[in-house]
Structure formats: structure tokens, C-alpha cells
Amino acid sequence: MQDWIGRSETVEDEASLALARRLAALLDQDPAALKRGDPLPAGWHALLFWPLARQSALGPDGHPEKGDFLPPIALPRRMFAGRRTFFHAPIAIGADLSRVSTITAITPKQGRSGAMVFVTIRHSIADGAVIEEQDLVYREAADLSAPPPAPPPPLVLPEGAYTERFLPTTTLLFRYSAVTYNGHRIHYDADYARAEEGYPALVVNGGVSTIMLTELAKRRLPGPIKSIASRAGRALYVGREATLACHAPSPNTLNLWALDDSGCVAFEATAEC
């Protein structure tokens, strides 16, 4: 698979006002406050450039089949693992955009659940207005007979950390999957999530956790966000109350966490302004 390193593709999209307003509504913000020509809020580029695979080109998990741009890794499950995003210039709502994506690394690893392969992709949006390095992980099929791994200890938050409650609902997951054109079945098909992939309930999209932490960072930082790096740990599940938390180790830096209903880290991030 190392021959796939360096492979690139260029795709085009529009920073649609309608999509931006739909995400604003999802985040309980005023959709009408957004106008054509306004800057697209930082982090909302996640709305754009989703693959438009034909229905016949989808795999059993709802993802597009591999082997076009992404390497044809034999492991069946593909999930988001983390990203590092840098905001260099604003993107105007309504603008026509292009994104150049390049595979920069393919790294096999062995984890507690078996073989894994990490694929890192570097995206350059609007001639570098936004740069994002994204990590995908491919995993073996779930062993439904295996006992679940022991959870890590709950996180002890730093003194003075700020917290908010967050309850992911089926409606929230559905609307996010719809607005991002994400067909991954673990986010909306509970029977599939349980029977085929061994999850106890619908899995909260990694993008949902990322955008919730990004919005929290924008509310708590003293200036416009310049970068955010996030890493997925364990799953959040629909209907189980989560906690969003942050702590400032320095005036322009925030450490952020999404904690599951047991207080364990599901997502962690660092943002800077």
C-alpha cells in the first residue's frame, strides 16, 4: 500500500449558504444571521467536499467502496481517528472552492482489538485558506463474542475547568449525517450498529464531537481560533449524557475534552488563537 502515498485528488464544492444555515440550526444558532458573502464560521468546512458516490458504489457499511482515491485496505471497518486543522484565511459563504487532497502516510499497527491501518490525508482548501491533516483508521471486523475491553479510568479535570452537558440524540445524529451526506450506518441504523459492528447503541459521529469542541473553543478563547487538533479515543453513544470540558493552560490555548457518561475521555483536542 505504500505506493498509494503521494496520490492526490482535486474536488470542487460550493460553500453553500443553505448548508451553512442548516448547520447553524443544528447547533441551535440563528440560521438567518448568516448571509451570502459572510465568512464561513471556522470549522464549518466539514460541511464540504463529501464524496458523491453513486448508490451502487456504496459498501455494506454505507461508506463508498475503497480503491479509487483511498487505498483498497482489506480491513472492513473505517473510522475517523483525528485531525489537525489550521485556519489561515476566511472562506466566503457562497464561494466556489476546490480542495486538493494528498495521502501522506499509511501506517499499520497492532492494537488490543487486532490489526489496524492508519491513513493520513492532507487537505488544502481554497489555496491554503484552510489546511487539514486527517487520520482515518481501518480495523478488523468486530468480534461479537469477545468481552468489551475494560474502560480507562475517568478523567480528573484540572482545577477551574469549564464544563457543559451534552446529550446526543437520534435527531441530532440524523441531521448531522444528512447535512454532511454521511452514509455510515453506525450513526443512524441501530440494528446494524449492534449486530454487525458490536456497538451497544448508535455511535456519535466524530464530526459531531469535533464541531461541538470547536464551537466551545470559539466561545472560550479570547480571539479568533487559528488551529485545533483533535484525537478520537472511545465512542460516545446516542442517549447517553456526555460532558464537554475545557481548561486554559495559557491565555491563548485551550485543552478540550468530550467525556462519556462514565467520565472517560472519548475525544480530546487542543485549540489556539
C-alpha positions as CSV (number, residue, x, y, z in Angstrom):
1,M,0.0,0.0,0.0
2,Q,3.0,2.4,0.3
3,D,2.7,3.1,-3.5
4,W,-0.5,5.0,-2.6
5,I,1.5,7.6,-0.6
6,G,1.6,10.8,-2.7
7,R,-1.6,10.0,-4.5
8,S,-3.7,13.2,-4.9
9,E,-7.2,14.2,-6.0
10,T,-8.8,17.6,-6.5
11,V,-12.6,18.1,-5.9
12,E,-14.8,21.1,-6.1
13,D,-17.7,22.3,-4.0
14,E,-19.6,25.5,-3.1
15,A,-19.6,27.0,0.4
16,S,-23.4,26.8,0.3
17,L,-25.5,29.3,2.3
18,A,-28.2,26.7,2.6
19,L,-25.8,24.1,4.1
20,A,-24.3,26.7,6.5
21,R,-27.8,27.7,7.7
22,R,-28.7,24.0,8.3
23,L,-25.6,23.5,10.4
24,A,-26.4,26.7,12.3
25,A,-29.8,25.3,13.1
26,L,-28.3,22.0,14.2
27,L,-26.0,23.9,16.6
28,D,-29.0,25.9,17.9
29,Q,-27.8,29.1,16.3
30,D,-29.9,31.6,14.3
31,P,-29.7,30.4,10.6
32,A,-31.0,33.8,9.3
33,A,-27.9,35.5,10.8
34,L,-25.8,34.0,8.1
35,K,-25.7,35.9,4.7
36,R,-24.0,35.2,1.4
37,G,-20.5,36.7,1.4
38,D,-20.1,36.4,5.2
39,P,-17.1,34.4,6.4
40,L,-17.9,30.7,6.9
41,P,-17.5,30.1,10.6
42,A,-14.2,28.4,11.5
43,G,-14.6,24.6,11.4
44,W,-17.7,24.6,9.2
45,H,-15.7,23.5,6.2
46,A,-16.6,20.0,7.5
47,L,-19.9,20.5,5.5
48,L,-18.0,20.5,2.2
49,F,-16.4,18.0,-0.2
50,W,-18.2,14.9,1.0
51,P,-17.9,12.1,-1.7
52,L,-20.8,11.9,-4.1
53,A,-20.7,8.1,-4.6
54,R,-23.4,6.6,-6.6
55,Q,-25.7,4.3,-4.7
56,S,-24.4,1.3,-6.4
57,A,-20.8,2.2,-5.3
58,L,-21.5,2.1,-1.5
59,G,-20.2,-0.7,0.6
60,P,-22.2,-2.6,3.2
61,D,-21.3,-0.1,5.9
62,G,-22.7,2.8,3.9
63,H,-19.2,4.2,3.0
64,P,-18.1,4.5,-0.6
65,E,-16.1,1.5,-1.7
66,K,-12.3,1.8,-1.4
67,G,-9.8,1.7,-4.2
68,D,-10.4,4.9,-6.1
69,F,-8.6,7.6,-4.1
70,L,-8.3,5.8,-0.8
71,P,-6.2,2.6,-0.8
72,P,-8.0,-0.8,-1.0
73,I,-7.1,-1.8,2.5
74,A,-8.6,-5.2,3.3
75,L,-9.8,-4.4,6.8
76,P,-13.6,-3.8,6.6
77,R,-14.2,-1.0,9.2
78,R,-13.2,2.6,8.6
79,M,-13.4,5.3,11.2
80,F,-12.3,8.8,12.0
81,A,-9.2,8.9,14.3
82,G,-8.2,12.5,14.5
83,R,-7.4,15.8,12.6
84,R,-5.2,18.9,12.8
85,T,-6.8,22.0,11.3
86,F,-5.2,25.4,10.6
87,F,-7.3,28.4,9.7
88,H,-5.2,30.8,7.6
89,A,-7.8,32.9,5.8
90,P,-11.6,33.2,5.8
91,I,-13.8,31.3,3.3
92,A,-16.8,33.3,2.0
93,I,-20.2,31.8,2.2
94,G,-21.3,31.2,-1.4
95,A,-17.8,30.9,-2.8
96,D,-16.8,28.2,-5.3
97,L,-14.0,26.2,-3.7
98,S,-11.5,23.5,-4.6
99,R,-9.8,21.0,-2.3
100,V,-6.5,19.2,-3.0
101,S,-6.1,16.0,-1.0
102,T,-2.9,14.1,-0.8
103,I,-2.2,10.8,1.0
104,T,0.8,11.4,3.2
105,A,1.2,8.3,5.3
106,I,-0.1,4.7,5.6
107,T,0.9,3.1,8.9
108,P,0.0,-0.4,10.0
109,K,-0.3,-1.1,13.7
110,Q,-1.4,-3.8,16.1
111,G,-3.9,-2.9,18.8
112,R,-5.8,-4.6,21.5
113,S,-8.6,-5.3,19.0
114,G,-6.3,-6.6,16.3
115,A,-4.7,-5.3,13.2
116,M,-5.2,-1.6,12.3
117,V,-4.0,0.6,9.4
118,F,-3.9,4.4,9.8
119,V,-4.1,6.6,6.7
120,T,-3.2,10.3,6.9
121,I,-4.6,12.7,4.3
122,R,-3.5,16.3,3.9
123,H,-6.3,18.6,2.6
124,S,-5.7,22.1,1.2
125,I,-8.9,24.1,0.8
126,A,-9.2,27.3,-1.2
127,D,-5.5,27.6,-2.0
128,G,-4.5,27.0,1.6
129,A,-7.1,29.1,3.4
130,V,-7.7,26.0,5.5
131,I,-5.2,23.2,5.9
132,E,-6.3,20.0,7.5
133,E,-4.5,16.7,8.2
134,Q,-6.9,13.9,8.8
135,D,-6.3,10.5,10.1
136,L,-8.5,7.5,9.2
137,V,-8.2,4.1,10.8
138,Y,-9.1,0.8,9.2
139,R,-9.9,-2.0,11.6
140,E,-10.8,-5.7,11.6
141,A,-14.4,-6.8,11.7
142,A,-15.9,-6.8,15.2
143,D,-15.6,-10.0,17.3
144,L,-19.1,-10.0,18.7
145,S,-18.3,-12.9,21.1
146,A,-15.4,-11.1,22.7
147,P,-16.0,-9.2,26.0
148,P,-15.8,-5.4,25.8
149,P,-12.4,-4.0,26.8
150,A,-12.1,-2.6,30.3
151,P,-12.7,1.2,30.2
152,P,-9.9,3.6,31.2
153,P,-10.2,5.5,34.5
154,P,-12.3,8.6,34.5
155,L,-10.5,11.8,33.7
156,V,-9.7,14.1,36.6
157,L,-10.3,17.6,35.2
158,P,-7.8,20.3,36.1
159,E,-8.9,22.7,38.8
160,G,-11.0,25.5,37.3
161,A,-12.0,23.6,34.2
162,Y,-15.2,24.7,32.5
163,T,-17.9,22.1,31.7
164,E,-21.1,21.8,29.7
165,R,-23.6,18.9,29.5
166,F,-24.2,17.4,26.0
167,L,-26.9,14.9,25.2
168,P,-26.6,13.4,21.7
169,T,-29.9,12.4,20.3
170,T,-31.0,10.3,17.3
171,T,-32.3,13.5,15.7
172,L,-29.0,15.3,16.2
173,L,-27.1,12.3,14.6
174,F,-29.6,12.1,11.7
175,R,-29.4,15.8,10.9
176,Y,-25.6,15.8,11.0
177,S,-25.4,12.8,8.8
178,A,-27.9,14.4,6.4
179,V,-26.2,17.8,6.3
180,T,-22.8,16.2,5.6
181,Y,-24.1,13.4,3.3
182,N,-22.5,10.8,5.5
183,G,-24.0,7.3,4.9
184,H,-22.0,5.5,7.6
185,R,-24.7,3.2,9.1
186,I,-23.4,3.2,12.6
187,H,-24.7,6.7,13.0
188,Y,-28.4,6.0,12.1
189,D,-29.0,2.2,11.8
190,A,-29.1,0.9,15.3
191,D,-29.7,-2.7,14.3
192,Y,-26.6,-2.6,12.0
193,A,-24.5,-0.9,14.7
194,R,-25.4,-3.6,17.3
195,A,-25.5,-6.7,15.1
196,E,-22.7,-6.1,12.6
197,E,-20.2,-3.9,14.5
198,G,-20.9,-4.8,18.1
199,Y,-21.8,-1.3,19.5
200,P,-24.4,-1.0,22.2
201,A,-26.1,1.9,20.5
202,L,-25.8,4.4,17.7
203,V,-22.3,5.9,17.6
204,V,-22.0,9.7,17.7
205,N,-20.2,10.9,14.6
206,G,-16.6,12.0,15.1
207,G,-17.5,15.2,13.2
208,V,-20.2,16.0,15.8
209,S,-17.7,15.7,18.6
210,T,-15.2,17.8,16.7
211,I,-17.7,20.6,15.9
212,M,-19.0,20.7,19.4
213,L,-15.5,21.1,20.8
214,T,-14.6,23.6,18.1
215,E,-17.7,25.7,19.0
216,L,-16.8,25.5,22.7
217,A,-13.2,26.7,21.9
218,K,-14.6,29.7,19.9
219,R,-16.7,30.7,22.8
220,R,-13.9,30.4,25.4
221,L,-10.8,31.7,23.5
222,P,-10.1,35.4,23.7
223,G,-9.5,35.7,20.0
224,P,-10.4,34.1,16.6
225,I,-9.4,30.4,16.5
226,K,-6.2,29.7,14.5
227,S,-5.9,26.0,14.9
228,I,-7.4,22.9,16.5
229,A,-6.0,19.4,16.8
230,S,-8.3,16.6,17.9
231,R,-8.0,12.9,18.5
232,A,-10.7,10.3,19.0
233,G,-10.4,7.9,21.9
234,R,-13.6,5.9,22.6
235,A,-17.1,6.2,21.3
236,L,-19.9,8.4,22.5
237,Y,-23.4,6.8,22.2
238,V,-26.8,8.3,21.5
239,G,-28.9,8.8,24.5
240,R,-26.0,8.8,27.0
241,E,-25.2,12.2,28.5
242,A,-21.7,13.4,27.7
243,T,-19.7,16.3,29.1
244,L,-17.8,18.9,27.1
245,A,-14.9,20.4,29.1
246,C,-12.0,22.8,28.6
247,H,-9.2,24.3,30.5
248,A,-6.7,27.1,29.6
249,P,-3.1,26.2,30.4
250,S,-2.1,29.6,28.8
251,P,-4.1,32.7,27.8
252,N,-4.3,31.7,24.1
253,T,-4.5,27.9,24.4
254,L,-7.4,25.6,25.4
255,N,-7.3,21.9,26.2
256,L,-10.7,20.4,25.5
257,W,-12.3,17.0,26.2
258,A,-15.5,15.2,25.4
259,L,-16.2,12.8,28.2
260,D,-18.6,9.9,28.1
261,D,-21.3,9.1,30.7
262,S,-18.6,7.4,32.8
263,G,-16.3,10.4,32.7
264,C,-13.8,8.7,30.4
265,V,-12.2,10.6,27.6
266,A,-14.0,10.0,24.3
267,F,-12.4,12.9,22.4
268,E,-9.7,15.4,23.2
269,A,-8.4,18.5,21.4
270,T,-6.2,21.5,21.8
271,A,-7.2,24.8,20.3
272,E,-5.2,28.1,19.9
273,C,-6.0,31.6,18.9
